Each structure stands twice: as C-alpha cells, then as structure tokens.
Amino acid sequence: MMLFTEVRGLPVLPRSGGGPLGAVTSLTVDAASATVSHVRFRHGRLGGETVLAWDAVHSVGPGAVRVGSADAPGTVPPHHDLLGHRILTDTGNGHGTVLDVAFDPRTARILAVFTTRGEVPPDRLLGLGDYALVIGAH
C-alpha cells in the first residue's frame, strides 16, 4: 500500500536505467473503476507536464517510480487533483475534503480515501469532477 502523498515528488526513472525523466506531480483517478489511471510528472520547475497511462508504470517504490516507456498516451482523460478536493454525497451533502488516498501500487486499485470526516471505501466512489468527488451515501 502507498499513499498519494508518498508518491508526489518521487523521481520518475526509466526502467532500463538512466537519469530522471522528472518528478511526480499527481496521479489521475478513474472514480468509476476506483483505480489510478495515469501518472503525471514534470521535468524541472518550468518543464511541461508529461502524462503516462498507468500501464507504462513498471514499479512504484519508496524511492522512485520506474516506467517502461515515456510515450504519452493517445487520449488523456481530464485531470482533477484528488488531494484537497471537496467531497459530496450523491444526495448533495458535504462530506469534507480529501486528505490522502491509499492505493495498491501493483494493481493501481484505490484502497481507501482518507477525508476530514474519516475513511471512505473505494466502492462508494461515483465520480470526480471540477467541483467535487461524488460518493454514494451510506
């Protein structure tokens, strides 16, 4: 298990060796499948952001994210940074904000969303947009 806050800032390295490609800026989540779909990283402070499909990730560890290919995917989904995002239930009630997200770095499955109001299991995730993460009511 890893947390989004542990992955943010990690160097992105090519699997075959070599210098860093950049540092992780964020992870993109597909709320419907409760998985991490893409990793986003930037080379340097002013470098452009690169987006890679999670399938390109070879391993995620405490020291680096290793990728097999740095080729950008054909289609890039909209990105909404989950950390700090507002949470609403499907009935429109506020449920705090996202503090962190636990995920399995091998499968990319979301294990839990930690909020200002406690833990939300991944089976309650319904959608993620500009305004909020939407979860199913108890």
Residue pairs with C-beta under 8 A, 6 or more apart in sequence:
1 102
1 103
1 104
1 105
1 111
2 60
2 102
2 103
2 104
2 105
3 100
3 101
3 102
3 103
4 26
4 27
4 82
4 83
4 100
4 101
4 103
5 83
5 100
6 62
7 24
7 27
7 60
7 65
8 24
8 25
8 26
8 83
9 23
9 24
10 23
10 24
10 60
10 63
10 64
10 65
11 20
11 21
11 22
11 23
11 24
11 63
11 64
11 65
12 20
12 21
12 22
12 23
12 24
12 39
12 41
12 64
12 65
12 66
12 67
13 19
13 20
13 21
13 64
13 65
13 66
13 67
14 21
14 66
14 67
14 68
14 70
15 58
15 59
15 66
15 67
15 68
20 43
20 64
21 41
21 43
21 50
21 67
21 70
22 41
22 42
22 43
22 44
22 47
22 50
23 41
23 42
23 43
24 39
24 40
24 41
24 65
25 40
25 41
25 42
25 49
26 40
26 79
26 81
26 83
27 36
27 38
27 39
27 40
27 82
27 101
27 103
28 36
28 37
28 38
28 39
28 40
28 51
28 77
28 79
29 35
29 36
29 37
29 80
29 82
29 101
29 110
29 128
30 36
30 37
30 77
31 125
31 126
31 127
31 128
31 133
31 134
32 125
32 126
32 127
34 109
34 110
34 122
34 123
34 125
35 54
35 107
35 108
35 109
35 110
36 54
36 103
36 108
36 110
37 53
37 54
37 77
37 108
38 51
38 52
38 53
38 54
38 73
38 76
38 77
38 79
39 51
39 52
39 54
39 56
39 57
39 65
39 67
40 49
40 50
40 51
40 52
40 79
41 49
41 50
41 52
41 65
42 48
42 49
42 50
43 50
50 70
50 72
51 72
51 73
51 76
51 79
52 67
52 69
52 70
52 71
52 72
52 73
53 73
54 108
56 67
56 68
56 69
56 70
56 71
57 65
57 66
57 67
57 68
57 108
58 66
58 67
58 68
59 65
59 66
59 105
60 66
60 105
61 105
80 128
80 129
80 130
82 98
82 101
82 113
82 128
82 133
83 98
83 99
83 100
83 101
84 97
84 98
85 97
85 98
85 128
85 132
85 133
86 94
86 97
86 131
86 132
86 133
87 94
87 95
87 96
87 97
87 98
87 113
87 115
87 117
87 120
87 132
87 133
87 134
87 135
88 94
88 95
88 131
88 132
88 133
88 134
88 135
89 95
89 134
89 135
89 136
89 137
90 126
90 134
90 135
90 136
90 137
91 137
93 137
95 115
95 117
95 120
95 135
96 115
96 116
96 117
97 115
97 116
98 113
98 114
98 115
98 133
99 114
99 115
99 116
100 113
100 114
101 110
101 112
101 113
101 114
102 110
102 111
102 112
102 113
102 114
103 109
103 110
103 111
104 111
109 122
110 122
110 125
111 122
112 119
112 120
112 121
112 122
113 119
113 120
113 121
113 122
113 125
113 133
113 135
114 120
120 135
123 136
124 135
124 136
125 133
125 134
125 135
125 136
126 134
126 135
126 136
127 133
127 134
128 134
